[in-house]
Amino acid sequence: MIEIGKVLKGISFEPLELPNVFVEGLTNSSSKVEKGFIFFAFKGKKYDGNDFIDDAFKNGACIVISDSDKVSPQNNIIKVDNIRAAAGIACSNFYDYPQNKMKLIGITGTNGKTSTSTILKSILDADNKKTLQIGTSGIIPLIGIDTSLTTPDIFDLYEILNHAVKEEFKYVILEVSSHALSQKRIENIFFDVAAFTNLTLDHLDYHNSMEEYFNEKLKLFDLKKDNGRSIVISDDKYGRRIAELKSNTKCVSLKKENVDYFCKAQNTNDFSIKGTLIWDRDTLDFHSKLIGKFNLENIVLSAAIALEINISPKSISKGIKNCSNINGRLHLIQNRSNQLIFLDYGHTPDAYLKVLKTLKDNFNKPLKVLFGAGGGRDKSKRPKMAAVVEKFTVESYLAPDNPRFEDIESINADVINGFLKSNHYSFNDRKEALEFALKNLKPEEILIIFGKGTEEYQEIDGVKHFYSDIDIINNFYAN
C-alpha cells in the first residue's frame, strides 16, 4: 500500500487533481482489479483494455492509465505517451525497485534458455547462493505465484521480484523471450549479465522476418546495469553479430580458441559430457550426466556466466555434475519394458536436429518420432520440421500439439508438405497417436516425443484441457 503520488512519480502526464488514496495493486486485467488498484489499459492483439475501463472502475479501480486515442484525460483517467513504459515506472515505484536488490541474469535465444538457466541455477546452488529461476518451466522453487508465459507479464514479474527480495533470494535467472522484449514486459529492469544462446527459425508468425526477430533479441543487450556484462555463444552467427554490435561482449566458443571462453577436450558420445573450459590462463575440467553437443553449449555458457559473476571454479564443476536432468528436455521416461522413450520440449527444426543427432550418435538405434506443430504460430517452420524428422527416423507420427484456434487437419497438411517419403502416420488426436506409437515400438528402437515435454495441458479453441504424455505412457505400460 503506497500513496498514489509516489506510485506515479516519474510518469509524465497532464496535471490533474489526483484522488487522495493509497494504491493497493497494479494490473492490466480488469477482472483482477480490486479496490484501490490502478488499471493499465493495455492494447493487445486480441483485446483492447480501453474497452474494459468501465469494468475496472466497477471493480474498484482508483485510477486508469491509458495511451489510447479512444479516451480523454479526466480526474480518474490519466493519459500517457507510452503505457508500457509508464507501467515499468509505476511497478518500480510500487514495489520499491526490487530489481536493484539482487543480481539479475537474463538469458535469451531460440533454444537452450531453460537448459542454460537450469544448469546455472545448479551452479549457484552449489555455491550456496539462494537463487530463483523464472522461465518456461515456471518458477523454481515454487513461491505461490503462477505464470503461463516464458517471461511473465510486467505486473507478475515485479510481484515475483518483490517476493524474491522478501524471501532473501540473492540471484534471479530470467528467461527473456523475444515477445517479452517486443511487448516491454521487462521495462525498467536492468541486468547484471545478459546472455545469448542461439537464434533459429521460430516465431515468424509474430516477427515479420528473422532480422526483426534478431533485433528484438538484441534489445536485451541494452538493458544492462552500469557494471553489467554481456556474453554470447559466438559459434552462432547471430551471437557473433551481437558481439560486433555491442562493445565489451564476451564470447564463448566450442570451435575457436581466440575467444574469452573456449571449450576443448569435448566428449559427448559416452552417455555423458566431459570437457575443459579455458579462459585467461585458467582451466576448468567438468563432467556432466547430460548428453548431446547442444547441452555442451548450454553447460559452457552457464559456466562462463558463473565466472563473470565471480563464482568459484569448484562450485561450477560441482553444479554441472549435480545437474543430471533438465525437466522436459531429452527426458527419459522409465517404463516396465525398459524401452527408450524420451520427452523433449523442442518445437523448432533446429531443436529437432540437435536432439535427433544426439540420440543417433549416442545410441545408434533406429529412431521413431511423435511430433506436431502448434496452432496460431509460425507456419513457415512446419514443413521444415517434417524434413528434419524424416531425415533421422524409420517412422514418424504426426499429432496435435496445441492446436489453439487452428484446424488440426490444416496444421497437419502444412507439416506433411515437408515429407518426401511415406513412412509417417497422421493423427487428429495426440493420445491415439501416442498409443499407436507405443504399440509399434520394438525393443531395439527409440521413441522421441517432441513438443510438450512435461506439460500437462493441451490448448484447443482457447481452452486448456488436461493432457499428459507421461500419464498416457504410464497407463499404457500398466495395462
Backbone hydrogen bonds, N-H to C=O, Kabsch-Sander energy under -0.5 kcal/mol:
donor,donor_aa,acceptor,acceptor_aa,energy
2,I,23,V,-1.4
4,I,21,V,-1.8
6,K,3,E,-0.6
7,V,3,E,-1.6
8,L,4,I,-1.9
9,K,6,K,-0.6
11,I,8,L,-2.2
12,S,10,G,-0.5
18,L,16,L,-0.8
21,V,19,P,-1.9
23,V,2,I,-3.7
24,E,36,G,-2.6
25,G,36,G,-0.8
27,T,38,I,-1.9
30,S,28,N,-0.6
32,K,29,S,-1.7
33,V,29,S,-0.6
33,V,30,S,-0.8
36,G,60,G,-2.2
37,F,34,E,-2.0
38,I,25,G,-2.4
39,F,37,F,-0.5
39,F,63,I,-2.5
40,F,27,T,-2.7
40,F,38,I,-0.6
41,A,39,F,-0.7
41,A,65,I,-2.8
42,F,40,F,-1.9
44,G,42,F,-0.6
44,G,47,Y,-3.3
49,G,42,F,-3.4
49,G,47,Y,-0.6
51,D,48,D,-2.3
52,F,49,G,-1.8
53,I,50,N,-0.8
56,A,52,F,-2.1
57,F,53,I,-2.2
58,K,54,D,-2.3
59,N,55,D,-1.8
60,G,57,F,-1.2
61,A,56,A,-2.3
62,C,37,F,-2.7
63,I,37,F,-1.0
64,V,76,N,-2.0
65,I,39,F,-2.6
66,S,78,I,-2.6
71,V,68,S,-0.9
74,Q,77,I,-2.0
77,I,74,Q,-0.7
78,I,64,V,-3.2
80,V,66,S,-2.4
86,A,82,N,-2.1
87,A,83,I,-2.1
88,G,84,R,-1.7
89,I,85,A,-1.8
90,A,86,A,-2.8
91,C,87,A,-2.7
92,S,88,G,-1.9
93,N,89,I,-2.5
94,F,90,A,-3.0
95,Y,91,C,-2.4
96,D,92,S,-0.5
96,D,93,N,-0.7
97,Y,92,S,-3.0
100,N,97,Y,-1.4
101,K,98,P,-2.0
103,K,170,K,-2.7
104,L,102,M,-0.6
105,I,172,V,-2.7
106,G,104,L,-0.5
106,G,193,V,-2.8
107,I,174,L,-2.5
108,T,195,A,-2.7
110,T,198,N,-2.2
116,T,112,G,-2.6
117,S,113,K,-2.4
118,T,114,T,-2.7
119,I,115,S,-2.5
120,L,116,T,-2.5
121,K,117,S,-2.5
122,S,118,T,-2.0
123,I,119,I,-2.0
124,L,120,L,-2.5
125,D,121,K,-2.9
126,A,122,S,-2.0
127,D,123,I,-1.1
128,N,125,D,-1.9
129,K,124,L,-2.8
130,K,128,N,-0.6
131,T,129,K,-0.6
132,L,171,Y,-2.4
133,Q,140,I,-3.0
134,I,173,I,-2.8
135,G,138,G,-2.1
138,G,135,G,-2.2
140,I,133,Q,-2.7
140,I,138,G,-0.5
157,L,153,D,-2.9
158,Y,154,I,-2.0
159,E,155,F,-1.7
160,I,156,D,-2.6
161,L,157,L,-2.6
162,N,158,Y,-2.4
163,H,159,E,-2.3
164,A,160,I,-2.4
165,V,161,L,-1.9
166,K,162,N,-2.1
167,E,163,H,-2.3
168,E,165,V,-1.4
169,F,164,A,-3.0
170,K,130,K,-1.9
171,Y,130,K,-1.9
172,V,103,K,-2.5
173,I,132,L,-2.9
174,L,105,I,-3.1
174,L,172,V,-0.5
175,E,134,I,-2.5
176,V,107,I,-2.9
177,S,175,E,-0.7
181,L,177,S,-1.8
182,S,178,S,-2.5
183,Q,179,H,-2.7
184,K,181,L,-0.9
185,R,180,A,-2.9
186,I,180,A,-0.5
187,E,184,K,-1.0
189,I,186,I,-1.8
191,F,223,L,-2.8
192,D,104,L,-2.3
193,V,104,L,-1.6
194,A,229,R,-2.6
195,A,106,G,-3.0
196,F,231,I,-1.7
197,T,108,T,-2.0
206,Y,203,H,-1.4
207,H,203,H,-2.8
213,Y,209,S,-2.3
214,F,210,M,-2.7
215,N,211,E,-2.4
216,E,212,E,-1.7
217,K,213,Y,-1.8
218,L,214,F,-2.5
219,K,215,N,-0.8
219,K,216,E,-0.8
220,L,217,K,-1.6
221,F,218,L,-1.5
222,D,219,K,-1.9
223,L,220,L,-1.7
225,K,191,F,-2.9
228,G,225,K,-2.5
229,R,192,D,-2.7
230,S,248,N,-0.7
231,I,194,A,-2.3
232,V,250,K,-2.4
233,I,196,F,-1.3
234,S,232,V,-0.8
234,S,252,V,-2.1
235,D,252,V,-0.6
236,D,233,I,-1.1
240,R,236,D,-2.1
241,R,237,K,-1.6
242,I,238,Y,-2.1
243,A,239,G,-2.1
244,E,240,R,-1.9
245,L,241,R,-2.4
246,K,242,I,-2.8
247,S,245,L,-0.6
249,T,246,K,-0.7
250,K,230,S,-2.9
250,K,248,N,-0.5
252,V,232,V,-2.4
253,S,261,Y,-2.4
259,V,257,E,-2.1
260,D,251,C,-0.5
261,Y,251,C,-2.0
262,F,278,I,-2.6
263,C,253,S,-2.1
264,K,262,F,-0.5
264,K,276,T,-2.7
267,N,274,K,-2.1
270,D,272,S,-0.7
273,I,288,S,-2.4
274,K,267,N,-1.9
275,G,286,F,-1.9
276,T,264,K,-2.4
277,L,284,L,-3.1
278,I,262,F,-3.2
279,W,282,D,-2.1
282,D,279,W,-3.4
284,L,277,L,-2.0
286,F,275,G,-2.6
288,S,273,I,-3.2
292,G,268,T,-0.5
296,L,292,G,-1.4
297,E,293,K,-2.1
298,N,294,F,-1.6
299,I,295,N,-2.6
300,V,296,L,-2.6
301,L,297,E,-2.3
302,S,298,N,-2.2
303,A,299,I,-2.6
304,A,300,V,-2.4
305,I,301,L,-2.4
306,A,302,S,-2.3
307,L,303,A,-2.2
308,E,304,A,-1.9
309,I,305,I,-1.1
309,I,306,A,-0.5
310,N,307,L,-1.6
311,I,306,A,-2.5
316,I,312,S,-2.1
317,S,313,P,-2.6
318,K,314,K,-2.1
319,G,315,S,-2.9
320,I,316,I,-2.4
321,K,317,S,-2.0
322,N,318,K,-2.3
323,C,319,G,-1.3
324,S,322,N,-1.6
326,I,329,R,-0.6
327,N,325,N,-0.5
329,R,326,I,-2.7
330,L,328,G,-0.6
331,H,343,L,-3.1
332,L,330,L,-0.6
333,I,341,I,-3.0
334,Q,332,L,-0.6
338,N,335,N,-1.7
340,L,445,E,-0.6
341,I,339,Q,-1.0
342,F,447,L,-2.7
343,L,331,H,-2.4
344,D,449,I,-2.4
345,Y,328,G,-2.0
352,Y,348,T,-2.4
353,L,349,P,-2.5
354,K,350,D,-2.3
355,V,351,A,-2.2
356,L,352,Y,-3.0
357,K,353,L,-2.2
358,T,354,K,-1.7
359,L,355,V,-2.4
360,K,356,L,-2.3
361,D,357,K,-2.5
362,N,358,T,-2.2
363,F,359,L,-2.2
364,N,359,L,-0.7
364,N,360,K,-1.3
368,K,446,I,-2.6
369,V,395,E,-1.5
370,L,448,I,-2.3
371,F,397,Y,-2.3
375,G,402,N,-2.8
377,R,374,G,-0.7
382,R,379,K,-1.3
385,M,381,K,-2.0
386,A,382,R,-1.5
387,A,383,P,-2.0
388,V,384,K,-1.9
389,V,385,M,-2.2
390,E,386,A,-2.8
391,K,387,A,-1.4
392,F,388,V,-1.0
392,F,389,V,-0.8
393,T,389,V,-1.3
394,V,367,L,-2.6
395,E,367,L,-0.9
396,S,423,N,-1.5
397,Y,369,V,-2.9
398,L,425,Y,-3.4
399,A,371,F,-2.9
399,A,397,Y,-0.5
401,D,373,A,-0.6
404,R,459,E,-2.8
406,E,403,P,-2.3
411,I,407,D,-2.0
412,N,408,I,-2.9
413,A,409,E,-1.9
414,D,410,S,-1.7
415,V,411,I,-1.8
416,I,412,N,-2.9
417,N,413,A,-1.1
418,G,415,V,-2.4
419,F,416,I,-1.8
424,H,422,S,-0.7
425,Y,396,S,-2.0
427,F,398,L,-2.7
433,A,429,D,-2.0
434,L,430,R,-2.7
435,E,431,K,-2.5
436,F,432,E,-2.0
437,A,433,A,-2.3
438,L,434,L,-2.4
439,K,435,E,-2.2
440,N,436,F,-1.5
441,L,438,L,-1.1
442,K,440,N,-0.6
445,E,442,K,-2.1
446,I,366,P,-2.5
447,L,340,L,-2.3
448,I,368,K,-2.6
448,I,446,I,-0.5
449,I,342,F,-3.0
450,F,370,L,-2.9
450,F,448,I,-0.6
451,G,344,D,-1.1
451,G,346,G,-0.8
453,G,344,D,-0.7
455,E,452,K,-2.8
458,Q,465,H,-2.3
460,I,458,Q,-0.7
460,I,463,V,-2.7
461,D,404,R,-3.4
463,V,460,I,-1.9
465,H,458,Q,-2.7
465,H,463,V,-0.8
467,Y,456,E,-0.6
472,I,468,S,-1.9
473,I,469,D,-2.2
474,N,470,I,-2.7
475,N,471,D,-2.8
476,F,472,I,-2.1
477,Y,473,I,-2.1
478,A,474,N,-1.8
479,N,475,N,-1.5
